Amino acid sequence: MAKHPLALLADANLSTNDYRVITVLLGELDTVNWIVVSQSTLARKLNIRRQSVHRTIKRLVAMGALLKAPGIGLCHSYRFNPKFGSEEDKPKVPRPVVNLAQARKRRTKILETTELIEGEKSG
């Protein structure tokens, strides 16, 4: 079952500065979910170091909440991941590839071994 994105952020053990950066990023959103702002501008607005903003953005990108988009000039651009927290956002686990011929051989060997053991027990 999918978990609400805000619940995922609440469970992510983020710092106070992380939440402040998220709030300012939300305020910078345009109508099509683009955020174009420099990390220095964010740092000045929040009165924190640019490195702190960089760490927060890096953490949000790593957890999949924020998507890094092509930069415009010297500014990075980002988008909030619309699939964050949804079933679609979960990594796909590949199903193991089974070679039928090998599986049949193994099954045959197991059955033959079982028959031998059962034959020895009864005899």
C-alpha positions in Angstrom: 0.0 0.0 0.0 1.3 3.5 -0.8 2.2 5.9 1.9 1.3 9.6 1.8 4.3 11.7 0.7 4.1 13.9 3.8 4.1 10.9 6.0 7.2 9.6 4.3 8.9 13.0 4.9 7.8 12.9 8.5 9.4 9.5 8.9 12.6 10.4 7.1 14.4 11.8 10.2 15.0 15.2 8.6 16.4 18.2 10.5 14.7 21.4 11.1 16.7 23.1 8.4 15.6 20.3 6.0 12.0 21.1 6.6 12.7 24.8 6.2 14.3 24.2 2.9 11.3 22.0 1.8 8.9 24.8 2.8 10.8 27.5 0.8 11.1 25.1 -2.2 7.3 24.6 -2.1 7.0 28.4 -2.1 9.1 28.6 -5.2 7.0 26.1 -7.2 5.5 27.4 -10.4 2.3 26.2 -11.9 3.9 23.2 -13.7 5.9 21.9 -10.7 9.2 23.5 -11.6 11.5 25.1 -9.1 14.3 27.3 -10.5 16.3 28.8 -7.7 20.0 28.9 -6.7 21.1 27.3 -3.5 22.7 30.6 -2.5 19.3 32.4 -2.8 17.7 29.7 -0.6 20.5 29.9 1.9 20.1 33.7 2.1 16.3 33.5 2.5 16.7 31.0 5.4 19.8 32.6 6.9 21.7 29.3 6.8 24.9 28.1 5.0 24.7 27.2 1.3 26.3 23.8 2.1 23.3 23.0 4.4 20.9 23.7 1.5 23.1 21.6 -0.8 23.0 18.6 1.7 19.2 18.9 2.1 18.6 18.9 -1.6 21.0 16.0 -2.1 19.1 14.1 0.7 15.7 14.8 -0.9 16.9 13.7 -4.4 18.4 10.5 -2.9 15.1 9.6 -1.2 13.2 10.3 -4.4 11.1 13.3 -3.1 12.8 15.8 -5.4 13.9 15.3 -9.1 16.9 17.1 -10.4 16.1 18.8 -13.8 18.4 20.5 -16.3 19.8 23.8 -14.9 18.9 27.2 -16.3 22.0 29.5 -16.3 23.8 29.1 -13.0 20.6 27.9 -11.2 19.7 24.3 -10.7 16.1 23.4 -11.4 14.1 20.8 -9.6 10.7 19.2 -9.5 8.9 17.5 -6.7 8.4 13.9 -7.7 4.7 13.5 -8.5 5.1 9.7 -7.9 6.8 10.0 -4.6 5.2 7.6 -2.1 3.0 5.9 -4.7 3.2 2.3 -5.7 4.8 3.3 -9.0 7.7 4.9 -7.1 8.7 1.6 -5.5 11.7 -0.1 -7.2 10.8 -3.0 -9.4 12.2 -6.2 -8.1 13.1 -8.4 -11.1 11.6 -11.9 -11.0 14.3 -14.6 -11.1 14.8 -16.2 -14.4 14.3 -19.9 -14.2 15.7 -22.3 -16.7 13.0 -24.9 -17.0 15.4 -27.7 -18.1 17.6 -27.2 -15.1 14.6 -26.9 -12.7 13.3 -30.2 -14.1 16.6 -32.0 -13.6 16.9 -30.7 -10.0 13.3 -31.8 -9.3 14.0 -35.3 -10.8 17.2 -35.6 -8.7 15.3 -34.7 -5.6 12.6 -37.2 -6.4 15.1 -40.0 -7.1 17.0 -39.2 -3.9 13.7 -39.2 -1.9 12.7 -42.5 -3.4 16.1 -44.1 -2.5 15.9 -42.9 1.1 12.3 -44.1 1.5 13.3 -47.4 -0.1 16.1 -47.8 2.4 13.8 -47.0 5.3 11.2 -49.6 4.3 13.7 -52.3 3.4 
